[in-house]
Amino acid sequence: MLKILGKAASINVRKVLWACAELQLPYDREDWGSGFRPTAAPAFLALNPHGQVPVIVDGDFVLWESHSILRYLAAQYGGAALYPAEPRERARVDQWMDWQASDLNRAWSPAFMGLVRRSPAHQDPAAIAASCDDWTRAMRVLDARLAATGAYVAGADFTLADIPIGLSVNRWRHTPFDKPALPAVRAYCERLRRREGFRLHGDNGLP
């Protein structure tokens, strides 16, 4: 059976758990990370030298990096509807997954760490304000995209891209600062709530 290493509160672990829900894929999960077994332990570093969750162990195959794991699971376990084989359709999914991992993550990090995590290292008001502005610009881009598709980020159908983007929307909702009305993002969130994977691992009270 597939093994997932990482605490369930981690946003990157929740990406994998949501994907498993979409694929109806059983798994065993082990708690690793802050508050649980340390990822600096030799046994964990032997699986991921970067010491970060999630890691999956699928038989004799070990893989880390959450988006790589999502792509692998879809390819290995019948997820063609989530990750289409046609090159242009797949590229559109990859585009939005990569945008979430790079631009969107960089935008929110200081604001989220300062306002939600209350990290002592992230309490500079100017840095938080700049992050809120950057995050808002990124979310306006997402809102425009969702208004154009009228459905999901890659187009009319739910895909792998909606897993990291959906969790990002959830994090946006939970971070306390003044936000603009983004009607397409709000409607998108309502669509996601129809999916059990999002209800379990996204819309579950965790930022």
C-alpha positions as CSV (number, residue, x, y, z in Angstrom):
1,M,0.0,0.0,0.0
2,L,1.1,3.5,-0.7
3,K,2.8,5.2,2.3
4,I,2.7,9.0,2.8
5,L,5.1,10.6,5.2
6,G,4.1,13.9,6.6
7,K,1.8,15.5,9.1
8,A,-1.8,16.1,7.9
9,A,-1.7,19.8,8.8
10,S,1.0,20.5,6.1
11,I,-0.5,22.2,3.1
12,N,1.9,20.2,0.8
13,V,0.9,16.9,2.5
14,R,-2.8,17.9,2.0
15,K,-2.2,18.2,-1.7
16,V,-1.3,14.5,-1.8
17,L,-4.1,13.5,0.5
18,W,-6.6,15.3,-1.7
19,A,-5.2,13.7,-4.8
20,C,-5.6,10.3,-3.2
21,A,-9.2,11.1,-2.4
22,E,-9.8,12.0,-6.1
23,L,-8.2,8.8,-7.2
24,Q,-9.9,6.7,-4.5
25,L,-6.4,5.5,-3.6
26,P,-5.8,3.9,-0.2
27,Y,-2.8,4.8,1.8
28,D,-1.1,4.7,5.1
29,R,0.2,8.0,6.5
30,E,2.9,8.6,9.1
31,D,3.3,11.8,11.0
32,W,6.6,13.5,10.3
33,G,7.4,17.2,10.7
34,S,7.1,19.9,13.4
35,G,5.5,18.5,16.5
36,F,6.0,14.9,15.4
37,R,9.0,12.8,14.3
38,P,11.8,15.1,13.1
39,T,12.5,15.2,9.4
40,A,16.2,15.7,10.3
41,A,16.2,12.1,11.5
42,P,18.6,9.9,9.5
43,A,15.8,7.6,8.5
44,F,13.8,10.4,6.9
45,L,16.9,12.1,5.3
46,A,17.6,8.7,3.6
47,L,14.3,9.2,1.8
48,N,14.5,12.9,1.2
49,P,17.9,14.6,1.7
50,H,16.1,18.0,1.9
51,G,14.3,17.0,5.1
52,Q,10.9,18.2,3.9
53,V,7.4,16.6,3.7
54,P,5.7,15.0,1.9
55,V,7.5,11.9,0.8
56,I,5.7,8.9,-0.7
57,V,6.9,5.3,-0.7
58,D,5.2,3.2,-3.3
59,G,6.7,-0.3,-3.1
60,D,10.3,0.3,-3.8
61,F,9.8,3.7,-5.3
62,V,10.4,6.8,-3.2
63,L,9.4,10.3,-4.4
64,W,9.4,13.8,-2.8
65,E,8.2,17.3,-4.0
66,S,4.4,17.6,-3.7
67,H,3.7,18.5,-7.4
68,S,5.9,15.7,-8.7
69,I,4.0,13.4,-6.4
70,L,0.6,14.6,-7.8
71,R,1.7,14.0,-11.3
72,Y,3.1,10.5,-10.5
73,L,-0.1,9.4,-8.7
74,A,-2.3,10.6,-11.6
75,A,-0.1,8.9,-14.2
76,Q,0.3,5.7,-12.2
77,Y,-3.2,5.2,-10.9
78,G,-5.6,6.1,-13.7
79,G,-5.8,9.8,-13.3
80,A,-6.0,10.8,-17.0
81,A,-9.1,13.0,-16.2
82,L,-7.0,14.9,-13.7
83,Y,-3.8,15.0,-15.8
84,P,-4.6,14.7,-19.5
85,A,-2.2,13.1,-21.9
86,E,-2.8,15.5,-24.8
87,P,0.3,17.8,-24.7
88,R,-1.4,21.2,-24.8
89,E,-4.0,20.2,-22.2
90,R,-1.3,18.8,-20.0
91,A,0.9,21.9,-20.4
92,R,-2.0,24.1,-19.2
93,V,-2.3,22.0,-16.1
94,D,1.4,22.2,-15.5
95,Q,1.4,26.0,-16.1
96,W,-0.9,26.7,-13.2
97,M,0.7,24.1,-10.9
98,D,4.1,25.8,-11.5
99,W,2.6,29.3,-11.0
100,Q,1.2,28.2,-7.6
101,A,4.6,26.8,-6.6
102,S,6.6,29.8,-7.7
103,D,4.8,33.2,-8.0
104,L,1.9,32.6,-5.6
105,N,3.9,30.9,-2.9
106,R,6.5,33.8,-3.0
107,A,3.7,36.4,-2.8
108,W,2.0,35.0,0.3
109,S,4.9,33.8,2.4
110,P,5.7,36.8,4.5
111,A,2.1,37.7,5.1
112,F,1.0,34.2,6.0
113,M,4.0,33.6,8.2
114,G,3.5,36.9,10.0
115,L,-0.3,37.0,10.3
116,V,-1.2,33.3,10.7
117,R,1.9,31.5,11.9
118,R,2.9,34.5,14.1
119,S,6.5,33.8,13.3
120,P,8.9,36.1,15.2
121,A,11.1,36.3,12.1
122,H,8.2,37.7,10.0
123,Q,6.9,40.6,12.0
124,D,8.2,43.5,9.9
125,P,5.0,45.6,9.1
126,A,6.4,46.8,5.8
127,A,7.3,43.3,4.6
128,I,3.9,42.0,5.6
129,A,2.1,44.9,3.8
130,A,4.2,44.3,0.7
131,S,3.4,40.6,0.8
132,C,-0.3,41.4,1.1
133,D,-0.1,43.6,-1.9
134,D,1.7,41.0,-4.0
135,W,-0.7,38.3,-2.9
136,T,-3.7,40.4,-3.8
137,R,-2.2,41.1,-7.3
138,A,-1.7,37.4,-7.8
139,M,-5.2,36.6,-6.6
140,R,-6.6,39.1,-9.1
141,V,-4.8,37.2,-11.8
142,L,-6.4,34.0,-10.6
143,D,-9.9,35.7,-10.4
144,A,-9.6,36.9,-14.0
145,R,-8.6,33.4,-15.1
146,L,-11.5,31.8,-13.3
147,A,-13.9,34.4,-14.7
148,A,-12.7,33.5,-18.2
149,T,-13.1,29.7,-17.8
150,G,-16.2,29.9,-15.7
151,A,-15.1,26.8,-14.0
152,Y,-11.6,25.6,-13.1
153,V,-8.1,27.0,-13.6
154,A,-7.1,24.8,-16.5
155,G,-10.5,25.1,-18.2
156,A,-13.9,23.5,-18.0
157,D,-12.9,20.4,-16.0
158,F,-11.3,19.9,-12.6
159,T,-7.6,18.8,-12.9
160,L,-4.5,18.4,-10.8
161,A,-3.9,22.1,-11.0
162,D,-7.0,22.8,-8.9
163,I,-5.5,20.9,-5.9
164,P,-2.7,23.3,-5.1
165,I,-4.7,26.3,-6.3
166,G,-7.7,25.3,-4.3
167,L,-5.5,25.0,-1.1
168,S,-4.1,28.4,-1.9
169,V,-7.5,29.9,-2.1
170,N,-8.3,28.3,1.3
171,R,-5.1,29.9,2.7
172,W,-6.2,33.3,1.3
173,R,-9.5,33.0,3.0
174,H,-7.9,32.2,6.4
175,T,-5.3,35.0,6.4
176,P,-6.6,38.1,8.2
177,F,-6.1,41.2,6.2
178,D,-8.3,43.5,4.1
179,K,-9.1,41.8,0.8
180,P,-10.9,42.8,-2.4
181,A,-14.1,41.1,-3.5
182,L,-13.1,38.4,-6.0
183,P,-16.4,37.0,-7.2
184,A,-14.9,34.3,-9.5
185,V,-12.6,33.0,-6.8
186,R,-15.6,32.9,-4.4
187,A,-17.6,30.9,-7.0
188,Y,-14.7,28.6,-7.5
189,C,-14.5,27.9,-3.8
190,E,-18.2,26.9,-3.9
191,R,-17.5,24.5,-6.8
192,L,-14.6,23.0,-4.9
193,R,-16.8,22.4,-1.9
194,R,-18.8,19.8,-3.9
195,R,-15.7,17.6,-3.9
196,E,-15.1,15.4,-0.9
197,G,-11.3,15.7,-1.2
198,F,-11.5,19.5,-0.8
199,R,-14.0,19.2,2.1
200,L,-11.6,16.8,3.9
201,H,-8.3,18.4,3.2
202,G,-9.0,21.9,2.1
203,D,-12.1,23.3,3.6
204,N,-11.4,21.7,7.0
205,G,-10.4,24.7,9.1
206,L,-6.7,24.4,8.4
207,P,-5.0,27.3,6.6
